[in-house]
Amino acid sequence: MLTASSKKKLARVVGAENVDDSSAGRLVYSYDATPNFQSMPDAVVAPRTTEEVAEVVSVCREERVPIVPRGSGTNLCAGTVPTEGGIVLLFKHMNRILDIDQENLTVTVQPGVVTLDMIHAVEAHGLFYPPDPSSMKISTIGGNINENSGGLRGLKYGVTRDYVLGLEAVLPGGEIIRTGGKLAKDVAGYDLTRLLTGSEGTLAVITEATLKLVPMPEAKQTMLALYEDMDAAARSVSKIIAAKMIPVTLEFLDRPTIAAVEDFARVGLPTDVEAVLLIEQDGPAEIVERDMKRIAEICLQENALSAQIASSAQEAEALTAARRSALSALARLKPTTILEDATVPRSEIASMVKAINEIARTYEVTICTFGHAGDGNLHPTCLTDVRDEEEMHRVEEALAAIFDKAIELGGTITGEHGVGVMKAPYLEWKLGEEGVAIMKAIKEAFDPHNIMNPGKIFAKESRKRVVVTK
């Protein structure tokens, strides 16, 4: 609990105007993009410098006040919901691009920088930052790092973790540390940079990041392949990779998602097919042309109805934008939209999609599926109404069954959304008791007073594994 005395101490650090304990101010930061999770913070604090962050953390350590570092709140695992009160740490003042280094191919930013703003800034220099979460128009770099965000380009280029070279962070004791740097190689001790990336704000507060850039690709082409058979689409994915081609993007949408996206985006997607693959390749022009020709051949060999390359950059961008709109499109259909995240080996995509459809029938819920087929990361999306308690119970059981099936197929409970509160009861399913114990020991070593985003990742009780009724 944040006392009046603690609030005065914080106000002295950041200025009274940067400590908001009004009902309206607290309400805005009581939830994120995760449905059915909400909890009020005691205050919202907006530091202006790393030194102020360190002082704020020191006050919270002394007073045992929970700290929830927050970006734009686009995460989908309730990772930034202040479930135990305390303060939400907001980085609206720490939103500057500090350096674009063309010699070392890096960009150094503060955590509050919006992802797409940074992407545009580096592209103006002919450089490229590949991670592209669907929320990149509003998500921040600090949030991306905390969640290790992925995106459509993850198959070829990887995820946020693969581009974080160095961090400045404030530890729970108020100490400021720097990890990594503008280095191609660094094996000095434990890799704290990678440990903090994806730690969901439970170990430290990130105050600055140095990110790797790559040269802008010379050319890019986008293709849409249509299928009347789910297995044929899945086989195409496997055969494209087996042919030693790694597309930038290899996305999958099922029939209900296609219909919702077309109704929303109006880009001419056919609504009478069972599945589509959105495929993009970039690189030298001759390589892109060669790869896309071969990819089209593979899709047609696997009984695609068609495999057409976008005729213009505008058409290609419209198709990609339509895919990015999938969640928004589906959210129009029911009062509550629960976007989930399960990953399996790409060879198991067809099995996983079939299982999701079977689970939806078993629990009598509506689930649409889309996702990153190339890296096996699927997003089963449940359309429901949180006011219907009986249906919500069935939704919860259906999602548990999906996680269980993903693990059975050699997958995991989350590929890019994080654990937060939403997935915490299932973490033991993936890691086992020993794995969770190791992670808890790391948390205890960093944060013995448990002030850093408490209640996330580690559940008070793990759920028992489920058996899907067939």
C-alpha positions in Angstrom: 0.0 0.0 0.0 1.3 3.4 -0.9 1.0 5.7 2.1 0.6 9.5 2.1 4.3 9.8 3.2 5.4 7.6 0.3 3.5 9.7 -2.1 5.2 12.8 -0.9 8.6 11.1 -1.3 7.8 10.2 -4.8 6.5 13.7 -5.6 9.8 15.1 -4.4 11.6 12.8 -6.8 9.6 13.3 -10.0 7.5 16.4 -9.3 4.0 16.4 -8.0 2.6 16.7 -11.5 4.1 13.3 -12.3 2.4 11.5 -9.5 -1.3 10.8 -10.3 -3.4 9.2 -7.6 -6.8 10.5 -8.9 -9.5 8.0 -9.5 -9.6 8.8 -13.2 -5.8 8.6 -13.6 -5.6 5.3 -11.7 -8.5 3.8 -13.7 -6.8 4.3 -17.0 -3.9 2.1 -15.9 -5.9 -0.5 -14.1 -6.1 -2.8 -17.1 -4.3 -3.8 -20.3 -5.5 -5.5 -23.5 -6.3 -8.7 -21.6 -10.1 -9.3 -21.2 -11.5 -9.8 -17.7 -8.5 -8.5 -15.7 -8.5 -5.3 -13.8 -7.0 -3.9 -10.6 -6.4 -0.4 -9.5 -2.9 0.9 -8.7 -2.4 3.3 -5.8 -0.8 5.8 -8.1 0.8 6.4 -11.6 4.3 7.7 -11.5 6.1 9.2 -14.6 9.8 9.6 -14.1 11.9 11.8 -16.5 15.3 10.2 -16.2 17.1 7.0 -15.2 18.2 8.6 -12.0 14.6 9.4 -11.1 13.7 5.8 -11.8 16.4 4.7 -9.5 15.1 7.0 -6.7 11.5 5.9 -7.3 12.6 2.2 -7.0 14.6 3.0 -3.8 11.5 4.6 -2.2 9.3 1.6 -3.2 11.9 -0.8 -1.8 12.0 1.0 1.5 8.2 1.2 1.7 7.6 -2.3 0.2 5.5 -0.8 -2.6 4.9 -2.9 -5.7 6.1 -1.5 -9.0 4.5 -2.3 -12.4 6.6 -1.0 -15.4 4.2 -0.3 -18.2 4.4 0.6 -21.9 1.2 1.1 -23.9 -0.6 -1.8 -22.2 -1.1 -3.8 -25.4 0.0 -7.1 -23.9 -2.4 -10.0 -23.8 -1.4 -11.9 -20.6 -2.5 -9.3 -18.0 1.3 -8.6 -17.5 0.8 -4.9 -16.8 -2.3 -5.1 -14.6 -1.4 -3.9 -11.1 -2.9 -6.9 -9.4 -1.3 -6.1 -6.0 -1.7 -2.4 -6.2 1.4 -0.2 -5.8 2.5 2.1 -8.5 2.4 1.9 -12.3 5.7 3.3 -13.7 4.9 5.2 -16.9 7.6 6.2 -19.4 5.8 9.0 -21.3 8.7 11.4 -20.6 11.4 8.8 -21.4 10.5 8.5 -25.1 13.5 9.7 -27.0 15.6 8.1 -29.7 19.1 8.8 -28.3 21.4 7.6 -31.1 21.3 6.0 -34.6 24.8 4.6 -35.2 25.3 3.8 -38.8 28.8 2.6 -38.3 27.8 0.0 -35.7 24.3 -0.6 -37.1 22.6 0.1 -33.8 19.9 2.4 -32.4 19.7 3.4 -28.8 16.4 4.4 -27.3 14.5 5.1 -24.1 11.7 2.7 -23.2 8.8 4.9 -24.0 9.7 5.2 -27.8 6.8 3.9 -29.9 7.9 0.9 -32.0 6.7 2.2 -35.4 8.2 5.7 -34.8 11.6 4.1 -34.2 11.2 1.9 -37.3 10.4 4.9 -39.5 13.4 6.8 -38.0 15.9 4.1 -38.8 14.4 3.5 -42.2 15.1 7.1 -43.1 18.8 6.1 -42.8 18.4 3.1 -45.0 18.4 0.7 -42.0 15.9 -1.9 -40.9 14.6 -3.0 -37.5 12.7 -6.3 -38.2 10.6 -7.0 -35.1 7.0 -6.0 -36.0 4.4 -6.8 -33.3 0.9 -6.2 -34.6 0.5 -3.5 -32.1 3.6 -1.6 -33.3 1.7 1.5 -34.1 1.2 2.1 -30.4 3.4 -0.4 -28.5 6.7 0.8 -27.0 10.2 -0.6 -27.1 10.2 -1.0 -23.3 7.1 -3.1 -23.5 8.4 -5.1 -26.4 11.5 -5.9 -24.5 9.7 -6.9 -21.3 7.4 -9.3 -23.3 10.0 -10.3 -25.9 7.5 -9.5 -28.6 7.3 -11.3 -31.9 5.6 -10.3 -35.1 4.9 -11.3 -38.7 8.5 -11.1 -39.7 9.7 -13.4 -37.0 10.2 -16.5 -39.2 13.1 -15.1 -41.0 14.3 -12.4 -38.7 13.5 -13.6 -35.2 11.9 -11.7 -32.3 12.8 -8.8 -30.1 15.4 -10.7 -28.1 17.4 -11.3 -31.2 17.9 -7.5 -31.6 18.6 -6.4 -28.0 22.4 -5.8 -27.7 22.5 -3.9 -24.5 20.4 -2.6 -21.7 20.5 0.0 -19.0 18.3 -1.1 -16.1 17.4 -0.3 -12.5 17.5 -3.2 -10.1 15.0 -3.6 -7.3 17.5 -2.2 -4.9 17.8 1.0 -6.8 21.2 0.2 -8.4 21.7 1.1 -12.1 23.4 -1.5 -14.3 24.4 -1.7 -17.9 24.6 -4.9 -19.8 26.0 -5.7 -23.3 26.6 -2.8 -25.7 27.3 -2.0 -29.3 29.0 -5.4 -29.6 28.9 -8.2 -32.1 30.4 -10.5 -29.5 30.3 -10.5 -25.7 30.6 -13.6 -23.5 31.7 -11.8 -20.3 29.7 -13.8 -17.6 26.1 -14.6 -17.6 24.0 -13.1 -20.4 22.0 -10.6 -18.3 20.7 -8.8 -21.4 18.8 -11.9 -22.6 17.7 -12.7 -19.0 16.1 -9.3 -18.6 14.5 -9.5 -22.1 11.2 -11.2 -21.7 11.3 -11.1 -17.9 8.0 -9.1 -17.9 9.2 -6.4 -15.5 9.7 -8.9 -12.7 13.5 -8.5 -12.4 14.3 -4.9 -13.2 13.1 -1.6 -14.8 14.6 -1.1 -18.3 15.5 2.5 -18.8 17.5 2.4 -22.1 18.1 -0.2 -24.9 20.7 -0.6 -27.6 19.2 -2.5 -30.5 20.7 -4.2 -33.5 19.8 -2.9 -37.0 20.3 -4.5 -40.4 20.5 -3.1 -43.9 17.2 -2.4 -45.6 16.2 -5.3 -47.9 16.6 -4.5 -51.6 13.3 -5.9 -52.8 10.1 -7.5 -51.4 7.2 -9.5 -52.8 4.0 -10.7 -51.2 1.9 -13.7 -52.2 -1.6 -14.9 -51.3 -2.2 -18.7 -51.6 -5.8 -20.0 -51.3 -6.8 -23.5 -50.1 -9.9 -25.5 -49.7 -8.1 -28.0 -47.5 -6.4 -27.2 -44.2 -3.9 -30.1 -44.5 -2.8 -28.8 -47.9 -2.0 -25.4 -46.4 0.0 -27.0 -43.6 1.9 -29.3 -46.0 2.8 -26.2 -48.0 4.3 -24.6 -45.0 6.5 -27.6 -44.2 7.6 -28.1 -47.8 8.6 -24.4 -48.3 10.9 -24.6 -45.3 12.2 -28.1 -46.3 13.1 -26.5 -49.7 15.6 -24.4 -47.8 13.7 -21.1 -48.2 12.9 -19.0 -45.2 10.3 -16.4 -46.1 10.0 -13.2 -44.1 6.4 -13.9 -43.4 4.4 -17.1 -43.6 1.0 -16.4 -42.1 -2.1 -18.5 -41.8 -5.8 -17.6 -41.5 -8.7 -20.0 -41.2 -12.1 -19.5 -42.9 -13.9 -17.7 -40.1 -11.0 -15.3 -39.7 -10.8 -14.6 -43.4 -14.5 -13.7 -43.4 -14.1 -11.3 -40.5 -11.0 -9.7 -41.9 -12.5 -9.2 -45.3 -15.6 -7.7 -43.8 -13.4 -5.3 -41.8 -10.6 -4.4 -44.3 -12.3 -4.9 -47.7 -9.2 -5.9 -49.6 -10.8 -8.6 -51.7 -10.0 -11.7 -49.7 -12.1 -14.7 -50.9 -14.4 -15.9 -48.1 -15.3 -19.2 -49.6 -11.9 -21.0 -49.0 -10.9 -22.9 -45.9 -7.5 -21.3 -45.4 -5.1 -18.8 -46.8 -1.4 -18.4 -46.5 0.1 -14.9 -46.7 3.7 -15.2 -47.8 6.3 -12.5 -48.1 10.0 -12.7 -49.1 12.6 -10.0 -49.2 16.3 -9.6 -50.1 18.2 -9.2 -53.4 15.7 -8.8 -56.3 16.8 -11.9 -58.2 16.7 -14.1 -55.0 13.2 -12.8 -54.1 11.9 -13.5 -57.6 13.5 -17.0 -57.6 12.1 -17.9 -54.2 8.6 -16.6 -54.8 8.4 -18.6 -58.1 9.4 -21.7 -56.3 7.1 -21.1 -53.4 4.2 -20.6 -55.7 5.1 -24.0 -57.4 5.1 -25.7 -54.0 1.7 -24.3 -53.0 0.1 -25.4 -56.3 1.7 -28.8 -56.0 0.0 -29.1 -52.6 -3.4 -28.3 -54.2 -3.6 -24.6 -53.6 -6.5 -23.2 -55.6 -4.2 -20.3 -56.5 -0.9 -18.6 -55.6 -0.9 -15.0 -56.7 1.8 -12.4 -56.2 0.6 -8.9 -55.3 0.7 -6.8 -58.4 1.9 -3.6 -56.6 3.5 -2.4 -53.4 0.1 -0.9 -52.5 -1.7 -4.3 -52.9 1.0 -6.0 -50.9 0.7 -3.5 -48.1 -3.0 -3.9 -48.1 -2.8 -7.6 -47.7 -0.3 -7.3 -44.8 -2.3 -4.6 -43.1 -5.4 -6.9 -43.4 -3.6 -9.7 -41.7 -2.5 -7.3 -38.9 -6.1 -6.3 -38.4 -7.2 -9.9 -37.6 -7.8 -9.2 -33.9 -9.6 -5.9 -34.6 -11.8 -7.6 -37.1 -12.7 -10.5 -34.8 -13.3 -8.1 -31.9 -16.3 -6.7 -33.8 -18.2 -10.0 -33.6 -18.7 -10.5 -29.9 -18.5 -8.4 -26.8 -15.4 -10.2 -25.5 -12.4 -11.4 -27.6 -9.8 -13.6 -26.1 -6.7 -13.8 -28.3 -4.6 -16.7 -27.2 -1.1 -17.9 -28.1 0.1 -21.5 -28.4 3.2 -22.7 -30.4 3.9 -26.1 -31.8 6.5 -27.4 -34.2 5.5 -26.2 -37.7 5.1 -29.9 -38.8 2.2 -30.1 -36.2 0.3 -27.1 -37.4 -2.5 -29.1 -39.1 -2.8 -31.3 -36.1 -3.0 -28.3 -33.8 -5.6 -26.5 -35.9 -7.7 -29.7 -36.1 -7.4 -30.1 -32.3 -8.5 -26.5 -31.7 -11.6 -27.0 -33.9 -12.4 -30.2 -32.0 -11.9 -28.5 -28.6 -14.3 -25.7 -29.8 -16.9 -28.2 -30.6 -16.4 -30.2 -27.3 -16.8 -27.1 -25.2 -19.4 -25.4 -27.4 -17.4 -22.2 -27.9 -16.5 -20.1 -31.0 -12.8 -20.1 -31.8 -11.2 -18.6 -34.9 -7.6 -19.4 -35.6 -4.8 -17.4 -37.4 -1.1 -16.9 -36.7 2.5 -17.3 -37.8 2.4 -20.7 -39.5 6.0 -20.5 -40.5 7.2 -20.7 -36.9 4.3 -22.7 -35.6 2.8 -19.9 -33.5 -1.0 -20.0 -33.7 -3.5 -17.6 -32.2 -6.7 -19.4 -31.4 -9.2 -16.5 -30.7 -12.3 -17.1 -28.6 -15.3 -15.0 -29.3 -17.5 -14.8 -26.2 -19.2 -12.5 -23.7 -17.6 -12.0 -20.3 -21.1 -11.4 -18.8 -22.1 -15.0 -19.5 -20.4 -16.8 -16.5 -21.3 -20.3 -17.7 -19.9 -19.8 -21.1 -16.8 -18.1 -19.7 -16.2 -21.3 -17.6 -16.4 -23.3 -20.8 -14.0 -20.9 -22.5 -11.5 -21.3 -19.7 -11.6 -25.1 -20.0 -11.3 -24.9 -23.8 -8.2 -22.7 -23.5 -6.7 -25.1 -21.0 -7.3 -27.9 -23.4 -5.6 -26.0 -26.1 -2.5 -25.4 -24.0 -2.5 -29.1 -23.0 -2.6 -30.2 -26.7 0.2 -27.8 -27.7 2.5 -29.3 -25.1 1.5 -32.8 -26.1 2.6 -32.0 -29.7 6.0 -30.7 -28.5 4.9 -27.1 -28.2 4.5 -24.5 -25.5 1.8 -22.4 -23.7 3.0 -19.1 -25.2 5.2 -18.2 -28.1 5.1 -14.4 -27.8 2.4 -13.1 -25.5 4.2 -13.9 -22.3 3.0 -15.5 -19.1 1.8 -12.7 -16.9 -1.3 -13.6 -14.8 -3.2 -15.3 -17.6 -0.7 -18.2 -18.3 0.8 -18.4 -14.8 -1.3 -21.4 -13.7 -0.1 -23.4 -16.7 3.6 -22.6 -16.5 4.4 -25.8 -14.6 2.9 -27.8 -17.4 5.6 -26.6 -19.7 8.6 -26.3 -17.3 7.8 -28.9 -14.6 8.2 -28.2 -10.9 12.0 -28.1 -11.2 12.0 -25.5 -14.0 9.6 -23.2 -12.1 11.7 -23.6 -8.9 14.8 -22.4 -10.8 13.0 -19.4 -12.1 11.7 -18.6 -8.7 15.2 -18.7 -7.3 16.3 -16.2 -10.0 13.4 -13.9 -9.1 14.3 -14.2 -5.4 18.0 -13.3 -6.1 17.0 -10.2 -8.0 14.0 -9.1 -6.0 14.0 -10.5 -2.4 11.2 -8.2 -1.4 9.0 -9.1 -4.4 8.3 -5.5 -5.4 8.8 -5.9 -9.1 5.5 -6.7 -10.9 4.5 -9.2 -8.2 1.9 -11.8 -9.0 3.1 -12.3 -12.5 4.6 -15.5 -14.1 4.4 -17.5 -10.8 0.9 -18.7 -9.9 -0.1 -19.3 -6.3 -1.4 -22.7 -7.5 -0.8 -24.6 -10.8 -3.7 -26.0 -12.7 -3.9 -29.8 -13.1 -3.4 -31.1 -16.6 -6.6 -31.7 -18.5 -7.8 -34.5 -20.8 -9.8 -33.5 -23.8 -13.0 -35.5 -24.2 -13.3 -36.9 -27.7 
